[in-house]
Amino acid sequence: MKRKDLERKLRIAGCYLKREGRSHSLWINPKTGVLETIPRHIEIKEPLAKKILKNLNAE
């Protein structure tokens, strides 16, 4: 999955970017307070993308 597509899904679910790191971005779901790191690769493998969406309740 493209990183842009994953970020779009997260934004639609109400999540937002908390901060940028060197190799990862930190996203938060304000409803649940859950934080999740997202690698800064252009392409993110499908199982990892699904795990991120599930952890942030953005499915």
Helices and strands as residue ranges (DSSP letters): H 3-12, E 16-20, E 24-29, E 34-39, H 46-55
